């Protein structure tokens, strides 16, 4: 989000609406990803009750490794 739009409640309103949809549909949680170096975002998410999870790590295959993996396809 561009700095001039921060602090006006837009992010919280969006997440609140998503939470409402989750509750309406009987979902037990709402999850999303944030880069660990994005301290303002992490701080905001924690301020609304988000809890970081460490059970999973993001895995990525790109570039030559992606090409090599694709070459192994049957």
Residue pairs with C-beta under 8 A, 6 or more apart in sequence:
1 10
1 11
6 40
11 44
12 44
12 48
15 30
15 48
18 30
19 30
21 27
22 28
22 29
22 30
31 53
33 58
34 41
34 42
34 45
35 41
36 42
42 52
46 52
61 69
